[in-house]
Amino acid sequence: MRLRTCLPCLPLLLALALSGCGGGNADTTHPVAATPPPREPGSGGTVRAEMKGVDLRIDPSTVMEVRWLRGELVATEKGKPPWFDDPSTFQVKIDAGEIALSPASMSALMNNYVFNYPKAPVSNIKIEIHDGKLRQSATLNKKIKIETTLEGDLSATPDGDIRLHPTSIKAGDLPVKGLLNLLDIELSEMIDTVKARGVRIDENDLILDPERVTPPPRIVGRVTAVRIEGDRIVQIFGGGAEKASLKPPFPKADHYMFYRGGELSFGKLTMHGADLQIIDADSTDPFNFYLAQYSRQLVAGYSRTLSDKGLVVFMPDFDQTGEEKLAAK
């Protein structure tokens, strides 16, 4: 089985290795070393992760809507824990989950990352959903610029990639039989596989490789199904390790991220035997979390150290961080 990276998923998702350190008061009556709390059975050095109802912002214009997710954080360098401030220090391995993407976010991902390099074959990409199909309009950068429209169906490949099978292709108002007819050039000239991040052509279909279409942290997982649902593109992940769900301190929270086991670092702090739940302070809508600006949300929220030395952080949505700091309850 080949593990793959979440397509729009993007980037992320979940890179939220927020952590902290908690402790109790020293016992002056019996001055002996405190016994550390036991780690989760079988966790070893692995940081397990769960998410529910999180709008994970990759950049100002791209949001991955994590409906639910189960997996783990994997350090990219041996001996160094995932560091929240540097997304390249870890990967997010998804065992199972469901992630949605709006057409606007997918358009931004294609323009700002996948085809963001000099002399890219296409530009000005705009993705829409029309009558249950994905519609992509773009400028084809040949000797003269040609406005093109491609409409098609989405599906998952056996390897966990995403396939866009065109049912209609137009150059301007004229119909075209296939991608290569539209391009009228060699396949290798159309897509520079070294520069283009995760896009290739298989006969007449476009294949998106989820492992390469998002910036760090690398999202590793297998897309088992993809569908159009209203105005969203929904990806289903599966085929990962079958592990029991974690039990966060506040299991009934509507929107949260939870990390358990191993080590996590953020800022100048490291949490050993991680036990961290990050909860949306506003349960009326999904948790809007922006990785690059997490400190603003952290400062605007508050935290509680539990009796077992776990840490719970309550945060406002990113778009509410300009308001008054949350009061601890």
N, C-alpha and C positions, 0 to 999 in steps of 0.2 A: 504494500500500500504506500503511495507517495503522498507525503504531507504537503499541504499547500498553504499559502498565505491568503488571508481574507482579502477579497477583492477590494472593496472600497473600505473594504474594511478595512477597512480600512484599517490606516494606518493605523490602529489602533488601536486602539481600542483599548485599549486597556492597558495601557502602559502604566496604569495608576499605581505605581509602587510607593504611594504615600506611606510613611511609617512614622513611628514615634517610640519613645521610651517611657515606661511607667515604672513606679516603684512604690513600696510601702514605707512606713516609718521604721527607723531602727529600733530594735528591742534592747534598751539599755539595761534591763534586768538580767537578761541572759545574752551576753555579748558573743554570740556565735554566728558563723556565716549563714546567711539566709539560704534556704533550699529553693533552687529555681523551680518554677512551675513546669510540669512535664510537657514535653512536646506532643503534638498530635500523633497518635500511633501510626507508624508507617510513613510519616511525612519526610523523615530524613532531612536532606538539604533542599527539598523542593518547596517552592512557594506556590501553594494552590490558590486559585482565584475563582470568584463567582461575581457576576454582575446581573443586575435586574433594573430595567427601565432607565438606562443611562444614554443620554445624547452626548457622545464622545466627540468633541471638537478637535479635528486634526489641524486646521488652520482657520483663519477668519471666515472662509467661504465653504468649508467642507465639514460635514457632520455625519458620523456613523451612528445610527440609532440602534443601540444594543438592547434588544427586547429581553434577552436573557443569554447568559453565557457561562460555561463551566470549562476550566482549563488550568493552566499553570504558567508562571513566569520562569523562563530559563535563562540563566546568565550566559553571556556570549564569551566571557573570558574566565577561565578556570581560576578559582580562588578569590574571585571578586563578586560580591553580591550585586543584584540589579540595583542601579542607582537612578532614582526617579528623575534627577536633573539631567541625565544623559541617556536618551532613548536608545542609543546604540549599544548600551551595556546589557541589554536583555531582549529576549524574544517572547512573544505571547503565543503560547501553544494552546490552541482551542480543541477541546475534546468534543464538545457539542454546543450548539447555540443557534440563535436566530438574529440576524442583523439586517436592517433596512436602510436604504439610501434613497434620498430624493433625487429627481432628475437634475436639479440645480447643483447638488453636491457632487454627483457623478460627472457633470459637465466641468466643474471646477477641478476635479481630480485629473481628468483627461487633459485639460488645457494647462494646468499649473505644474503637473508632474509627468504624466505619461509621455506627452508630446512636447514637453518644454525643453527643446534643444535646438541649436542652429540648423537651419535648412530642413526642418521637420516636414514630412510630406503633406500633412494636414494641419490646419489651424482653425481658430474660431469655432470650436466644436460646441454644439448645443444639443442636449439630449432632452427628449420629451417622451411622454407616454400617450399613445393615440390608439384608441379602440383595442386596448389590451396588448399592444405591441410597442416595442421600443423604437423610437424614431431618432435618428442622428443626422443632423445637418452639419456641414463643415465646408471649409474652403480647401480645395485641392490645389496644392502649390506646384503647378507644372509651369511650362513656359508662359502660359497665361493662366490666371487664377480662374478656377471653375467652381461654382457653387454646387454642391452635391447633397443629395438626400438619400439616406439608407433606412429602410424600415425592415424589422425582422423579429424573430422569436428568440428567446433566451432559454438555455438549458445547461445542465451540468455535464461535463465529460466524465468518462470513467476514471480519469486521473485526478479529478477535482478541480479542473479549470472551468471557465465559463465560456460557452459557445454562443455567438450571435450569428444566427442563420438568416441571411437576407431573403426577404420575400418580395422586395421592391427596391430597385436602385435607379436614381435619376441623376443626370447631369443637366442642371438647369431644369427645363420642363421636359426633357427627352428621356424616355426609359432606356435603360442599359441592361444587357443580359446578365452580366456578372462583374465582379470586382476587377478582374484582370482586363475585361473589355473596357471598363471605365478608365482604367489607368493607362492602358496601352503601353506598358513598359514591363521590364522584367520584374519578377516578384522580389528579388533581392534589392532592387532599386526602390521599391515602394516602401518597405519597412526596413530600416536599419536596425537589425536585431541587437546590435551592440548598444545603440543609443536609445531606441524605443524601449520603454520599461514595461515589459510583460505583454506585448502585443505581437501576434504573428498571424499568418494566413494559412488555413488548411483547406485546400481546394477553393471553394467559394465562400468559406465562412471565416469570420474573425474570431480568434481565440484569445481570451484574456487570461494571463497567468497570474493568479492572485498573489503569488510569492513576490512579484516584482512591481506591482502597480501602486504601492504606497511607500512613503518614506518611513524611516525607523520610528518606532520599534517594529521589527519584522514580525508579521502576524503569520503564524504557521498553523494550518488546519486544512481540512478537506471539505470542499463544497459538495454536498450530496444532492442538492436541489436548488433551483432558482426560479422565481416566479414574479409576475407583475401582480401587485395587489393594490388596487385603487391607483393612487399617484406615487407609489413606492416600488422600488426594486428590492425584493426580499431574497436573502441568501440563507440557506439552511446548512449548518455544519454538523458533521457526524463522523463516525468511524474512529473516534479517539478512544482513550482508555475509559473503561467502565468503572467509575468510582462513585461512591455514595456522595450525595450532596453535603456540603458543609453546613454547620449549624452556627450562624452568626449570633452575636449577643442579642440583636434585635431582629429576629426572623420575620416579623410582620411588617417591617419597613417597606414602603411601596417602591422606593428607588434607592439602590445602594450598590457599593462595591465592597467585597470582603476578601481579605488575604490571610492565609493561615500557613504556618510552618516556614522553615528556612530562614533566610535573612533578607531584609529590605533596607535600603538606604535612601535618605533624601536630605538635601542640604548637608549639614555636618553631622547628622545623626544616623545611627544604624539600629534597627530593631532585630534582636535575636529571638528566634522562635516566634516569628511574626504572628500577631493576632490583632488584626486591624479591620475595622468596619467604617466605611465612609458613607454617611447617610445624607440624602437630600433633605434640607430643612423645609422645603416647600413640596408637599406631597401632591399638589394639584396638577402638576405636569412633570414630564421626565426630568431627570437630573442633568442639567447642562454643565458639563465638565470640560474645561479647556486645559489640556496638559501643559502647554507652554506658559500658561498664566496661573498655574495651580496655587502659587503662593498668595495671590490676591484672594482667592476663595478661602484658603487656610486662615489668613489673617482676619477675614471678615466673619469667620465661624467661631466655634468653640469645641472643646474636647473633654472627654471624661476618661479617667483611668479606672478600670473596673477592679473588683476585689481579686481577680485572678491575674491581674496585671495586663489584661488586654486593653486596647485603646479603641475608643469610639469617637469619631470626628463628625460633627454636624456642620455642613457647609451650605451657603446659599448658592443658587445657580450663578453661573459666570456672569450673565447679563444683569444680575442684581447686586454685584459686588460694589457698585458705586453708592449703594444705599447705606443706611446706618448699620453698624456692626451688630450681629445677632447677639441677643442676650441669652446666657445659659439658663436652661430650664431645670 
